[in-house]
C-alpha cells in the first residue's frame, strides 16, 4: 500500500513539474503584465497632478511612450526550468518585479511600490524588495 502511494505521489509530482516546465511565461507575457501595471500608475499620476491633467492626453501619451521605451531597454526575463522571473535594471540595481509560473505572470511589487520606486528607489530596499547591485 505504501509503495502504491509513493508511486502515485511521484507520478503526480512528475506531471506537475512537466506542466510547469512547458507552461512558463515568456518575455512578452512579463512585458505585458508589467506594462499594464505601470500604465495604471502613470494614469493615476497624470490624474493626480493638476498641471499634467491640464494637458491630459498629450501628457499621458508622452509618459506611456517613455515608460514603454524604459521597459524595452531595462526589463530582463530570466527563464529557469520551472518558472521565469522578470527583473528591471533601474539606477544601477536589479529589482525583481515579476515571477511567471503555470502560464501566468505574478507581480512581486504593487502599484504603490512602483510609484515609490519612481520617486525614491531606496524605499524598495526598506520594503524588502530584492535589489541586487551589479558587480
C-alpha positions as CSV (number, residue, x, y, z in Angstrom):
1,X,0.0,0.0,0.0
2,X,2.8,2.4,0.9
3,X,4.6,1.6,-2.3
4,X,1.5,2.4,-4.4
5,X,1.0,5.7,-2.6
6,X,4.7,6.6,-3.1
7,X,4.4,5.8,-6.8
8,X,1.2,7.9,-7.1
9,X,2.8,10.9,-5.4
10,X,5.9,10.6,-7.6
11,X,3.7,10.5,-10.7
12,X,1.7,13.5,-9.7
13,X,4.9,15.5,-8.9
14,X,6.3,14.5,-12.3
15,X,3.1,15.7,-14.1
16,X,3.1,19.0,-12.2
17,X,6.8,19.6,-12.9
18,X,6.3,18.8,-16.6
19,X,3.3,21.1,-16.7
20,X,5.3,23.9,-15.0
21,X,8.2,23.5,-17.4
22,X,6.0,23.6,-20.5
23,X,3.7,26.4,-19.5
24,X,6.2,29.0,-18.1
25,X,5.5,32.5,-19.5
26,X,8.0,34.2,-21.9
27,X,9.3,37.7,-22.1
28,X,6.3,39.1,-23.9
29,X,4.0,37.9,-21.1
30,X,6.1,39.6,-18.5
31,X,6.3,42.7,-20.6
32,X,2.6,42.9,-21.0
33,X,1.9,42.4,-17.3
34,X,4.4,44.9,-16.1
35,X,3.2,47.4,-18.8
36,X,-0.4,47.1,-17.6
37,X,0.6,47.8,-14.0
38,X,2.8,50.7,-15.0
39,X,0.1,52.1,-17.2
40,X,-2.2,52.3,-14.2
41,X,0.5,54.0,-12.2
42,X,1.1,56.6,-15.0
43,X,-2.6,57.3,-15.4
44,X,-3.1,57.8,-11.7
45,X,-0.1,60.2,-11.6
46,X,-1.4,62.2,-14.5
47,X,-4.9,62.4,-12.9
48,X,-3.3,63.5,-9.6
49,X,-1.1,66.3,-11.0
50,X,-3.2,69.3,-12.0
51,X,-0.6,70.6,-14.5
52,X,-0.4,67.3,-16.2
53,X,-4.2,66.9,-16.1
54,X,-4.5,70.2,-18.0
55,X,-2.6,68.7,-20.9
56,X,-4.4,65.4,-20.5
57,X,-4.0,63.1,-23.4
58,X,-0.7,64.6,-24.5
59,X,0.9,64.1,-21.1
60,X,-0.4,60.6,-20.8
61,X,0.8,59.6,-24.3
62,X,4.3,61.0,-23.6
63,X,4.6,59.3,-20.2
64,X,3.4,56.0,-21.6
65,X,5.8,56.2,-24.5
66,X,8.7,56.9,-22.1
67,X,7.6,54.0,-19.9
68,X,7.4,51.7,-22.9
69,X,10.9,52.6,-24.0
70,X,12.2,52.1,-20.5
71,X,10.6,48.6,-20.3
72,X,12.0,47.6,-23.7
73,X,15.5,48.5,-22.6
74,X,15.5,47.5,-18.9
75,X,13.2,44.6,-18.5
76,X,15.2,41.4,-18.3
77,X,13.5,38.0,-18.2
78,X,15.4,35.0,-16.9
79,X,13.9,31.6,-17.6
80,X,14.5,28.9,-15.1
81,X,13.5,25.3,-15.6
82,X,10.0,25.6,-13.9
83,X,9.5,29.3,-13.8
84,X,10.6,32.7,-15.2
85,X,11.4,35.9,-13.4
86,X,11.2,39.5,-14.7
87,X,13.9,41.9,-13.4
88,X,14.1,45.6,-14.1
89,X,17.5,47.3,-14.2
90,X,17.0,50.7,-12.5
91,X,19.5,53.1,-11.2
92,X,22.4,50.6,-11.1
93,X,20.2,48.0,-9.3
94,X,18.3,44.9,-10.4
95,X,14.7,44.7,-9.0
96,X,12.7,41.5,-9.1
97,X,9.4,42.8,-10.4
98,X,7.5,39.7,-11.7
99,X,7.5,35.9,-11.5
100,X,5.9,33.6,-14.1
101,X,4.7,30.1,-13.5
102,X,2.0,27.8,-14.8
103,X,1.2,30.2,-17.7
104,X,0.6,33.3,-15.5
105,X,2.8,36.2,-14.5
106,X,2.5,37.5,-11.0
107,X,3.8,40.9,-10.0
108,X,6.1,40.9,-6.9
109,X,5.5,44.7,-6.4
110,X,2.3,46.6,-6.2
111,X,1.2,49.9,-7.8
112,X,2.2,51.8,-4.6
113,X,5.6,50.3,-4.7
114,X,6.1,51.2,-8.4
115,X,5.1,54.8,-7.5
116,X,7.5,54.9,-4.6
117,X,10.2,53.4,-6.9
118,X,9.8,56.2,-9.4
119,X,10.1,58.8,-6.6
120,X,12.7,57.2,-4.3
121,X,14.3,53.9,-5.3
122,X,16.0,53.4,-1.9
123,X,12.5,52.8,-0.4
124,X,12.3,49.4,-2.1
125,X,15.2,48.1,0.0
126,X,13.4,49.1,3.2
127,X,10.3,47.2,2.0
128,X,12.3,44.0,1.5
129,X,12.1,44.0,-2.3
130,X,15.0,42.2,-3.8
131,X,17.5,44.7,-5.1
132,X,20.9,43.4,-6.3
133,X,23.8,45.7,-7.1
134,X,25.7,44.5,-10.2
135,X,29.3,43.7,-9.8
